[in-house]
Amino acid sequence: MHLSSYLALPLLPLLASAYQPPSYAGYSLLWADTFSGSSATLPSSSNWDIINRNIGVNNELQTYRADPRQIQLSGGQTLQIVPWRDSQLQWTSGRIESRYTFTPGAGRRTLVEAEIRFGGNDLSQKQGIWPAFWLLGQSIRTGTGWPACGEVDIMETVNGLLTGYGTVHCHVYPGGACNEPTGRGGAINIPNQGWQKWRVIFDRTSSDWRSEHITWYMNGQQFHQVRGDQINDAGVWASLAQKPLFFILNVAVGGDWPGYPNGNTADGYGSMMEVGYVAHYST
């Protein structure tokens, strides 16, 4: 089948159950976390590095805590990341980074996906709230700076807006192949704050890196794609699609993109991000 025709077809699950990674035709499940465990406990430290500090990026306000108040298993096979504001108006939240890494395989398609919903606070109460599901290049852990390490943002939203953003960051800051700090991005309308599946597929089936591509989907609907020939640099493309990556889940508060919370911004479970599973597949 011609590649463009293949990509136009929806990727339909063969078997799905609530908060469990589906089976997809042609793909093998290589790794997943389904967040099973007792309620009000931390996610697995074998799977995740649970951040416990203010990481000092993007002019964000929150300090991340390795505490079930900010990041907890629900007891119903989900993970809840909850931002809180204390009596001194200081914000805390949760962020986890996977110890698991994966490299999109040459000659293969690699699929990564999570099922995510947002807390039920009114959208007007979410100014400054910034949930995200994303990937960073493993090389950032061994000394490569950002954005040279490569970053693939699978889903971000800001300020409660029902718009999902998918973006790559790469190369150099400012400017460069990914037009930093903006990155190369696309967006899609989110139907509601309920459960949606967010996915990227790395397609390395071409023998020419210029024809390789990364494609973003919400609920199987494509909304963004970046190709090697758009990046136009083999080494920079490798940082995005040919080298080890790891998962990140977090809820930031404030920062350069969303701006800061206002008097209407509410904390707690109504402003959380809840995750049903994270999964990695390959053909």
Buried (B, 14 or more C-beta within 10 A) or exposed (E): EEEEEEBEEEBEEEEBEEBBBBEBEEBEBBBBBBBBBEEEEBBBEEBBBBBEEBEEEBEBBBBBBBBBEBBBBBBEBBBBBBBBBEEEEEBBBBBBBBEBBBBBBEEBBBBBBBBBBBBEBEEEBBBBBBBBBBBBBBBBBEEBEBBBBBBBBBBBBBBBBEEBBBBBBBBEBEEBBBBBEEBBBBBBEBEEBEBBBBBBBBBBBBEEBBBBBBBBBBBEEBBBBBBBEBBEBEEBBBBBBBBBBBBBBBBBBBBEBBBBBEEEBBBEBBBBBBBBBBBBBBB
